[in-house]
Amino acid sequence: MRSLSYLNHEPQENGPQYLEDLATGYWYSEALFTAVELGIFTLLEPGGKTPEEISRALDINPEGLMRFLQALCALGLLGRHGEIYFNTKISSKFLVKDVEDYQGDSILWRNNLFSNWRSLGSCLRKGGRVNFARRNEDPEGLIRRMRKYSRAMDSVARTKVKEILPFFADVSLSGEMLDVGSGTGAVSAGFLEYFPGLRATLIDLLEVLDYAGEVLQEKGYHDRFHYCPANILDPWPVQEDHYDLIILSNIVHAYSETEISVLLDRAAACLKKDGLLLIHDFFFEHCPEKAALFDLNMFVNTFNGKVYSAKWLEEQLTQRKLYITELLPLASDTALIFAGKSPESLQNLCLDHKARLVYKIKDMGFQNVCPIPVEMVHVPEWADLRCRFGCGNYGKPHCRPDSLTPQKTRAMLRDYTYCLLLEGVPPTRDFQRRMLKAEQEAFKAGFYKAFAFWAGPCTLCDTCVVDGSCRNTKDSRPSMEGSGIDVFETVKRAGLALRTLAGEGDFIKYFGILLLE
């Protein structure tokens, strides 16, 4: 039923435009790369500048600059007030040099990967990487490149560790930490700052550890860390059964299945009986589009790297007799898995039960699971009229006229503060059954007030009684639109792009809401 289906931005929605957007995606990145290379954002901080001032400072042609500034404003990276151009909030926080969370080095490192991406077709034909231009690189060139890479990854790691540390809010961690493939040392630095009683051992290549040591020394951790220069695929020069925390951050995706098996064996051997193993990486179950593209990046830029599913890694950990958490998504594009030799080692972790529930529900087959505050659910006075007037199913047994009124819906929502917006696809019966399964899973997870609103007329039963007396009240749920919810506005408030269907054969989407607490 077209009037009860809702579209997100999908290839089927507008094929030519979707393909056009994919084909021109590099326009966005090239604009960002150029702006960072020119130092525009640093120049404009803090008060902004006129085009003339920018042109003189950067030695840029005024006419071209005006067009470039217009594009940066359209991308939300700059704002304009009169003749003054200034940084938006995101640019001030992440694109101005010397700010704490500066991401410019990371962004420009992505630009360096472009040449290998151009060889994707050749990689596909060969079945692996084809660009080995740096194989005979001189030692000094290797050191410069590794330090450049370290600076780039440092900016990413500093933001990631801020997302990771809250899981340790109730953990009194002290003793010895082993950071494997420690890279820039930023993750270790975050833990050393958070836990004064912790000492760190870093294992990585010497060229990388030199930079990591500088980072940790600058932060004043001179006597709380040491490092072991080594290839982590070789035997680790560290003590077994010795570490309270072992970190594998962005390590799994860099190696083959066989190599990962060796790394996991060594991590398990070095872990104390009550210690914690933290794995942080990309997984296909979390941000699948980014994970798939990151996997391609590993394909063209590394020898064995690839992105794995969380289920595969969970199986590997279980085979080593480790107790594990489920996949714990971060707010960004990566996720965590914790493991330990005893279930007690995991008990004090601050595992957000909402995050765990989101993962379980998404694994049921929903295309998107979006946590939103209940205030985003829009209930105007007109939405239910679209059911009463304009829908041929209104009043029929499977679409009863005694649905919730807008007034009742608004009153009900006042008892909640948090909900999940669930996106699915036809067939309708499958979507509605998934909504019920999601509600049941939420109830089992402790959300005793869990209640689902789905899309469309009820299709659970093959036949419906003529008098409208439902024989399956246990499973019947109201639809969003039938209860007065403006689905289009609610979905837009959640940050998803929508528009009405233009043709009979257009691909459709369903949205439902799961109220939690």
Secondary structure per residue as TSV (DSSP state, phi and psi in degrees):
chain	resnum	aa	ss	phi	psi
A	1	M	-	360.0	113.2
A	2	R	G	-62.1	-38.5
A	3	S	G	-70.7	-12.0
A	4	L	G	-110.3	14.8
A	5	S	-	-115.5	143.9
A	6	Y	-	-130.2	138.4
A	7	L	-	-103.6	136.6
A	8	N	-	-97.6	178.7
A	9	H	S	-76.6	103.2
A	10	E	-	-130.1	158.9
A	11	P	T	-55.9	-36.7
A	12	Q	T	-74.5	-18.5
A	13	E	T	-65.0	-47.4
A	14	N	S	-152.1	83.4
A	15	G	H	-50.4	-54.7
A	16	P	H	-59.5	-40.7
A	17	Q	H	-69.6	-39.1
A	18	Y	H	-60.8	-45.4
A	19	L	H	-65.6	-37.5
A	20	E	H	-61.9	-42.4
A	21	D	H	-64.2	-39.6
A	22	L	H	-64.3	-43.9
A	23	A	H	-66.2	-27.4
A	24	T	T	-105.5	14.4
A	25	G	H	-57.9	-32.0
A	26	Y	H	-68.0	-18.5
A	27	W	H	-58.4	-44.1
A	28	Y	H	-62.4	-49.8
A	29	S	H	-66.6	-38.6
A	30	E	H	-65.2	-36.4
A	31	A	H	-63.8	-42.5
A	32	L	H	-66.6	-47.2
A	33	F	H	-54.9	-47.4
A	34	T	H	-64.8	-41.8
A	35	A	H	-63.5	-40.5
A	36	V	H	-68.7	-43.4
A	37	E	H	-59.9	-39.8
A	38	L	H	-73.2	-20.6
A	39	G	T	77.7	27.0
A	40	I	H	-60.2	-43.2
A	41	F	H	-68.0	-39.2
A	42	T	H	-65.9	-38.2
A	43	L	H	-63.4	-37.9
A	44	L	H	-80.6	-13.6
A	45	E	T	-81.6	136.0
A	46	P	T	-100.6	-20.4
A	47	G	T	-101.9	-2.8
A	48	G	-	87.0	170.6
A	49	K	B	-149.5	163.3
A	50	T	-	-81.8	161.8
A	51	P	H	-57.3	-37.5
A	52	E	H	-63.2	-42.2
A	53	E	H	-66.3	-39.2
A	54	I	H	-66.6	-43.2
A	55	S	H	-60.3	-44.4
A	56	R	H	-67.5	-43.1
A	57	A	H	-66.6	-35.4
A	58	L	H	-104.8	-1.2
A	59	D	T	56.3	54.3
A	60	I	-	-117.2	142.1
A	61	N	-	-58.8	127.7
A	62	P	H	-58.5	-41.0
A	63	E	H	-65.7	-45.9
A	64	G	H	-64.6	-37.3
A	65	L	H	-60.8	-43.1
A	66	M	H	-59.6	-39.9
A	67	R	H	-69.0	-36.4
A	68	F	H	-69.5	-42.3
A	69	L	H	-62.4	-37.4
A	70	Q	H	-61.1	-41.5
A	71	A	H	-66.8	-41.6
A	72	L	H	-65.6	-33.5
A	73	C	H	-66.7	-41.9
A	74	A	H	-64.2	-30.6
A	75	L	T	-82.9	-2.7
A	76	G	T	81.3	13.9
A	77	L	S	-92.6	-24.0
A	78	L	E	-130.0	157.4
A	79	G	E	-124.2	168.5
A	80	R	E	-138.0	135.0
A	81	H	E	-132.9	106.6
A	82	G	T	64.1	-121.1
A	83	E	T	-96.0	0.5
A	84	I	E	-97.5	128.2
A	85	Y	E	-102.3	136.7
A	86	F	E	-140.6	161.9
A	87	N	E	-73.1	139.1
A	88	T	-	-77.1	174.9
A	89	K	H	-58.6	-43.3
A	90	I	H	-66.8	-37.0
A	91	S	H	-69.9	-41.0
A	92	S	H	-63.2	-35.2
A	93	K	H	-81.0	-32.8
A	94	F	H	-122.0	-13.0
A	95	L	S	-119.4	6.5
A	96	V	S	-99.9	124.2
A	97	K	T	-57.8	144.8
A	98	D	T	77.5	-1.2
A	99	V	S	-75.7	158.5
A	100	E	T	-58.1	-41.0
A	101	D	T	-105.6	31.2
A	102	Y	-	-57.7	128.8
A	103	Q	-	-112.1	6.8
A	104	G	H	-59.8	-42.8
A	105	D	H	-62.2	-41.1
A	106	S	H	-63.6	-42.0
A	107	I	H	-63.3	-44.9
A	108	L	H	-70.6	-26.8
A	109	W	H	-64.9	-37.6
A	110	R	H	-60.2	-35.6
A	111	N	H	-62.9	-34.1
A	112	N	H	-67.3	-21.3
A	113	L	T	-80.4	-8.8
A	114	F	H	-61.1	-40.5
A	115	S	H	-61.5	-39.0
A	116	N	H	-69.9	-33.3
A	117	W	H	-63.2	-30.1
A	118	R	T	-66.0	-16.4
A	119	S	T	-95.4	13.4
A	120	L	H	-55.3	-44.8
A	121	G	H	-59.1	-44.4
A	122	S	H	-64.9	-38.0
A	123	C	H	-62.4	-41.2
A	124	L	H	-64.3	-40.3
A	125	R	H	-67.8	-37.5
A	126	K	H	-81.7	-32.9
A	127	G	T	94.5	18.7
A	128	G	S	176.9	-174.8
A	129	R	-	-61.1	142.4
A	130	V	-	-122.0	-17.8
A	131	N	-	-93.8	109.5
A	132	F	-	-121.9	36.9
A	133	A	T	-59.0	-27.1
A	134	R	T	-96.5	7.1
A	135	R	T	-59.1	-39.1
A	136	N	T	-101.8	29.2
A	137	E	-	-64.0	139.6
A	138	D	-	-69.1	155.5
A	139	P	H	-56.2	-42.1
A	140	E	H	-65.8	-39.1
A	141	G	H	-63.8	-38.5
A	142	L	H	-63.3	-43.6
A	143	I	H	-62.8	-44.5
A	144	R	H	-61.1	-42.3
A	145	R	H	-68.4	-40.5
A	146	M	H	-65.7	-37.4
A	147	R	H	-69.1	-38.0
A	148	K	H	-63.0	-42.9
A	149	Y	H	-62.6	-41.4
A	150	S	H	-62.6	-42.9
A	151	R	H	-61.9	-39.5
A	152	A	H	-64.6	-47.1
A	153	M	H	-71.9	-26.5
A	154	D	H	-60.4	-42.3
A	155	S	H	-65.5	-34.9
A	156	V	H	-72.2	-46.3
A	157	A	H	-62.5	-35.1
A	158	R	H	-63.4	-35.4
A	159	T	H	-77.5	-33.9
A	160	K	H	-67.9	-41.0
A	161	V	H	-65.0	-27.2
A	162	K	H	-66.3	-28.7
A	163	E	H	-81.0	-27.2
A	164	I	H	-81.5	-40.7
A	165	L	G	-59.0	-34.2
A	166	P	G	-57.9	-22.3
A	167	F	G	-68.1	-15.7
A	168	F	G	-104.0	16.3
A	169	A	T	-58.2	-32.7
A	170	D	T	-107.1	16.3
A	171	V	-	-105.0	129.8
A	172	S	-	-95.8	86.7
A	173	L	-	-96.4	129.7
A	174	S	-	-149.8	174.2
A	175	G	E	100.5	-135.3
A	176	E	E	-112.5	133.7
A	177	M	E	-118.4	138.0
A	178	L	E	-116.5	115.6
A	179	D	E	-103.5	106.1
A	180	V	E	-92.1	128.6
A	181	G	T	61.2	48.6
A	182	S	-	-67.2	-13.9
A	183	G	T	59.9	-121.5
A	184	T	T	-82.0	-10.1
A	185	G	S	83.8	0.4
A	186	A	H	-66.0	-37.6
A	187	V	H	-66.6	-45.6
A	188	S	H	-59.2	-42.4
A	189	A	H	-59.6	-40.8
A	190	G	H	-62.4	-42.2
A	191	F	H	-71.9	-37.3
A	192	L	H	-64.2	-36.1
A	193	E	H	-70.3	-39.1
A	194	Y	H	-75.2	-33.2
A	195	F	-	-123.4	95.9
A	196	P	T	-61.2	-22.7
A	197	G	T	-90.3	11.2
A	198	L	E	-101.4	142.1
A	199	R	E	-120.9	147.6
A	200	A	E	-120.1	139.6
A	201	T	E	-116.3	128.4
A	202	L	E	-113.3	127.5
A	203	I	E	-113.9	124.2
A	204	D	E	-173.3	-179.5
A	205	L	-	-65.9	147.6
A	206	L	H	-57.9	-39.6
A	207	E	H	-61.8	-32.1
A	208	V	H	-81.0	-41.5
A	209	L	H	-66.1	-28.7
A	210	D	H	-57.8	-44.3
A	211	Y	H	-69.5	-42.5
A	212	A	H	-59.5	-41.0
A	213	G	H	-61.6	-39.2
A	214	E	H	-62.3	-42.4
A	215	V	H	-61.1	-47.5
A	216	L	H	-69.7	-35.6
A	217	Q	H	-68.0	-38.8
A	218	E	H	-60.4	-30.0
A	219	K	T	-87.3	0.5
A	220	G	T	86.0	21.7
A	221	Y	-	-101.4	36.1
A	222	H	T	-54.3	-42.4
A	223	D	T	-100.3	12.8
A	224	R	S	-117.4	11.4
A	225	F	E	-151.1	154.9
A	226	H	E	-148.8	161.8
A	227	Y	E	-130.7	153.0
A	228	C	E	-113.5	101.4
A	229	P	E	-64.1	119.1
A	230	A	-	-168.0	154.6
A	231	N	-	-80.4	121.9
A	232	I	T	-68.1	-10.4
A	233	L	T	-80.7	-16.4
A	234	D	S	-84.5	166.7
A	235	P	-	-54.0	136.5
A	236	W	-	-79.3	128.8
A	237	P	-	-82.9	53.7
A	238	V	S	-135.2	168.9
A	239	Q	-	-85.6	140.2
A	240	E	T	-79.5	157.6
A	241	D	T	51.9	41.0
A	242	H	-	-123.0	-18.9
A	243	Y	E	-109.1	134.4
A	244	D	E	-78.7	-27.8
A	245	L	E	-144.0	129.0
A	246	I	E	-120.7	130.9
A	247	I	E	-115.8	124.8
A	248	L	E	-115.9	89.5
A	249	S	E	-103.8	119.0
A	250	N	S	54.5	41.2
A	251	I	-	-107.2	-42.7
A	252	V	G	-56.6	-43.0
A	253	H	G	-70.2	-9.5
A	254	A	G	-88.5	-3.9
A	255	Y	S	-134.9	167.1
A	256	S	-	-79.5	170.6
A	257	E	H	-59.0	-42.5
A	258	T	H	-63.9	-43.2
A	259	E	H	-66.0	-40.7
A	260	I	H	-63.0	-38.4
A	261	S	H	-57.8	-41.3
A	262	V	H	-65.4	-44.6
A	263	L	H	-62.8	-41.0
A	264	L	H	-67.6	-37.3
A	265	D	H	-60.0	-44.9
A	266	R	H	-69.0	-38.7
A	267	A	H	-63.2	-43.6
A	268	A	H	-63.4	-37.9
A	269	A	H	-68.5	-32.5
A	270	C	H	-86.2	-9.6
A	271	L	E	-82.4	136.0
A	272	K	E	-65.3	163.7
A	273	K	E	-60.1	-36.1
A	274	D	E	-107.1	18.5
A	275	G	E	-83.2	172.9
A	276	L	E	-121.1	135.6
A	277	L	E	-106.3	122.5
A	278	L	E	-110.1	121.2
A	279	I	E	-114.3	122.9
A	280	H	E	-124.0	124.4
A	281	D	E	-168.7	-178.4
A	282	F	-	-82.7	144.2
A	283	F	B	-141.9	146.3
A	284	F	T	-65.4	-24.8
A	285	E	T	-75.0	-16.2
A	286	H	B	-121.2	126.3
A	287	C	S	50.3	62.6
A	288	P	H	-59.7	-34.0
A	289	E	H	-65.5	-46.8
A	290	K	H	-65.8	-39.8
A	291	A	H	-62.3	-41.8
A	292	A	H	-65.3	-40.6
A	293	L	H	-71.4	-36.7
A	294	F	H	-64.0	-36.0
A	295	D	H	-61.7	-42.4
A	296	L	H	-63.0	-36.8
A	297	N	H	-61.6	-39.8
A	298	M	H	-65.5	-35.2
A	299	F	H	-63.3	-41.2
A	300	V	H	-92.8	-15.6
A	301	N	H	-115.5	-7.7
A	302	T	-	-132.7	173.5
A	303	F	S	-86.0	-43.7
A	304	N	S	-127.4	-3.8
A	305	G	-	-66.0	146.2
A	306	K	-	-165.0	158.5
A	307	V	-	-91.1	139.9
A	308	Y	B	-114.3	163.9
A	309	S	-	-82.0	151.3
A	310	A	H	-63.0	-34.2
A	311	K	H	-62.5	-40.3
A	312	W	H	-63.9	-45.8
A	313	L	H	-66.4	-38.4
A	314	E	H	-60.6	-39.7
A	315	E	H	-63.5	-41.2
A	316	Q	H	-62.6	-41.6
A	317	L	H	-68.1	-40.7
A	318	T	H	-64.1	-38.5
A	319	Q	H	-60.8	-25.3
A	320	R	T	-91.8	16.5
A	321	K	T	60.4	36.0
A	322	L	-	-100.7	143.0
A	323	Y	E	-86.4	140.5
A	324	I	E	-132.2	156.2
A	325	T	-	-88.7	169.4
A	326	E	-	-76.2	173.6
A	327	L	-	-62.5	130.7
A	328	L	E	-115.1	98.9
A	329	P	E	-66.7	140.0
A	330	L	-	-87.3	169.5
A	331	A	S	-68.4	-21.8
A	332	S	S	-92.7	-153.0
A	333	D	S	-93.7	8.2
A	334	T	-	-119.8	173.6
A	335	A	E	-147.6	171.2
A	336	L	E	-122.1	151.1
A	337	I	E	-133.7	129.1
A	338	F	E	-103.8	146.5
A	339	A	E	-141.5	155.0
A	340	G	E	-156.7	165.5
A	341	K	S	-81.7	-11.2
A	342	S	S	-140.6	150.3
A	343	P	T	-63.8	-28.0
A	344	E	H	-63.2	-29.4
A	345	S	H	-65.9	-20.1
A	346	L	H	-97.1	-9.2
A	347	Q	H	-67.6	-32.9
A	348	N	T	-86.7	-5.8
A	349	L	S	-64.1	142.5
A	350	C	-	-86.9	82.0
A	351	L	-	-90.3	108.2
A	352	D	-	-62.0	110.5
A	353	H	H	-65.2	-23.9
A	354	K	H	-68.8	-43.1
A	355	A	H	-62.7	-40.1
A	356	R	H	-65.8	-38.0
A	357	L	H	-65.9	-40.9
A	358	V	H	-57.8	-44.6
A	359	Y	H	-61.5	-45.9
A	360	K	H	-61.8	-42.8
A	361	I	H	-68.9	-41.5
A	362	K	H	-61.8	-33.2
A	363	D	T	-70.0	-10.7
A	364	M	T	-76.2	-12.0
A	365	G	T	119.3	6.6
A	366	F	-	-75.0	143.3
A	367	Q	S	-74.6	-28.3
A	368	N	E	-153.4	140.6
A	369	V	E	-129.5	110.7
A	370	C	E	-117.2	108.4
A	371	P	E	-68.8	131.1
A	372	I	E	-141.2	152.9
A	373	P	E	-70.5	149.5
A	374	V	G	-65.9	-19.1
A	375	E	G	-63.1	-20.1
A	376	M	G	-74.1	-16.8
A	377	V	-	-76.5	115.6
A	378	H	-	-97.3	122.1
A	379	V	-	-123.5	88.4
A	380	P	-	-83.6	-176.5
A	381	E	S	-86.3	-14.8
A	382	W	S	-97.2	-21.0
A	383	A	T	-60.6	-42.2
A	384	D	T	-67.6	-19.6
A	385	L	H	-66.8	-25.3
A	386	R	H	-65.9	-24.2
A	387	C	H	-81.1	-44.7
A	388	R	H	-69.1	-37.2
A	389	F	T	-125.4	108.3
A	390	G	T	119.7	-0.7
A	391	C	-	-124.1	125.3
A	392	G	T	-72.5	-10.2
A	393	N	T	-94.8	-7.8
A	394	Y	T	-61.4	132.0
A	395	G	T	88.0	-10.9
A	396	K	S	-77.7	160.9
A	397	P	T	-53.1	-39.3
A	398	H	T	-84.4	-0.5
A	399	C	S	-141.3	70.1
A	400	R	-	-66.2	149.3
A	401	P	T	-80.8	2.2
A	402	D	T	-103.5	31.8
A	403	S	-	-65.2	170.6
A	404	L	-	-62.4	137.7
A	405	T	-	-77.0	160.0
A	406	P	H	-54.8	-37.8
A	407	Q	H	-63.8	-43.9
A	408	K	H	-66.6	-39.3
A	409	T	H	-62.9	-45.6
A	410	R	H	-61.6	-40.9
A	411	A	H	-64.2	-39.7
A	412	M	H	-65.0	-42.5
A	413	L	H	-63.0	-25.7
A	414	R	T	-66.3	-16.3
A	415	D	T	-85.9	0.9
A	416	Y	-	-126.9	156.6
A	417	T	S	-123.5	-14.1
A	418	Y	E	-145.6	140.9
A	419	C	E	-152.8	171.0
A	420	L	E	-116.1	132.1
A	421	L	E	-95.1	118.2
A	422	L	E	-108.8	130.0
A	423	E	E	-111.1	131.4
A	424	G	E	-142.5	-173.1
A	425	V	-	-132.4	163.9
A	426	P	S	-61.1	164.5
A	427	P	-	-74.6	153.4
A	428	T	H	-59.0	-41.9
A	429	R	H	-61.7	-41.8
A	430	D	H	-63.4	-42.2
A	431	F	H	-61.7	-44.6
A	432	Q	H	-67.2	-36.1
A	433	R	H	-67.0	-36.4
A	434	R	H	-65.2	-38.3
A	435	M	H	-60.4	-42.8
A	436	L	H	-64.6	-40.9
A	437	K	H	-63.9	-38.9
A	438	A	H	-64.3	-42.1
A	439	E	H	-62.2	-42.2
A	440	Q	H	-65.3	-40.5
A	441	E	H	-63.9	-39.4
A	442	A	H	-64.5	-40.4
A	443	F	H	-62.6	-44.4
A	444	K	H	-65.1	-27.6
A	445	A	T	-80.5	-1.1
A	446	G	T	108.2	-1.5
A	447	F	-	-89.2	81.3
A	448	Y	T	-68.5	-17.5
A	449	K	T	-91.6	6.2
A	450	A	-	-54.3	132.4
A	451	F	E	-150.6	133.3
A	452	A	E	-105.4	138.4
A	453	F	E	-112.7	126.4
A	454	W	B	-109.6	-167.8
A	455	A	S	-113.8	139.0
A	456	G	S	86.8	171.7
A	457	P	S	-63.5	150.5
A	458	C	-	-64.6	131.1
A	459	T	-	-126.1	18.1
A	460	L	S	-67.1	-40.1
A	461	C	S	-95.7	149.3
A	462	D	S	-66.5	-36.4
A	463	T	S	-131.4	156.4
A	464	C	-	-123.5	139.3
A	465	V	-	-65.1	146.4
A	466	V	T	-65.5	-36.4
A	467	D	T	-80.0	-1.4
A	468	G	-	82.4	5.4
A	469	S	-	-80.1	104.4
A	470	C	-	-62.4	131.2
A	471	R	S	-93.5	-0.2
A	472	N	-	-134.7	52.4
A	473	T	T	-63.8	-21.4
A	474	K	T	-61.2	-37.5
A	475	D	T	-106.6	-13.7
A	476	S	-	-69.5	137.0
A	477	R	-	-135.4	154.1
A	478	P	-	-76.3	156.0
A	479	S	B	-86.6	157.5
A	480	M	T	-60.8	-52.3
A	481	E	G	-67.3	-35.5
A	482	G	G	-69.2	-17.4
A	483	S	G	-100.2	11.3
A	484	G	T	90.4	8.9
A	485	I	-	-84.4	129.0
A	486	D	-	-80.1	98.9
A	487	V	H	-67.0	-42.7
A	488	F	H	-58.1	-48.5
A	489	E	H	-68.2	-39.8
A	490	T	H	-62.4	-44.7
A	491	V	H	-66.9	-39.3
A	492	K	H	-62.9	-40.1
A	493	R	H	-62.4	-27.3
A	494	A	T	-81.0	-1.0
A	495	G	T	93.7	13.7
A	496	L	-	-103.1	143.1
A	497	A	-	-84.8	134.2
A	498	L	-	-134.2	155.6
A	499	R	-	-162.0	161.7
A	500	T	-	-73.8	159.3
A	501	L	-	-73.9	136.9
A	502	A	-	-97.9	-26.9
A	503	G	S	-134.0	158.5
A	504	E	T	-60.9	-35.5
A	505	G	T	-94.9	9.0
A	506	D	-	-65.3	146.8
A	507	F	-	-69.1	135.0
A	508	I	-	-113.4	157.8
A	509	K	-	-127.4	149.0
A	510	Y	E	-113.3	147.2
A	511	F	E	-128.3	139.8
A	512	G	E	-133.0	165.8
A	513	I	E	-123.4	133.8
A	514	L	E	-113.5	106.2
A	515	L	E	-74.4	135.9
A	516	L	-	-115.3	-56.1
A	517	E	-	-158.1	360.0
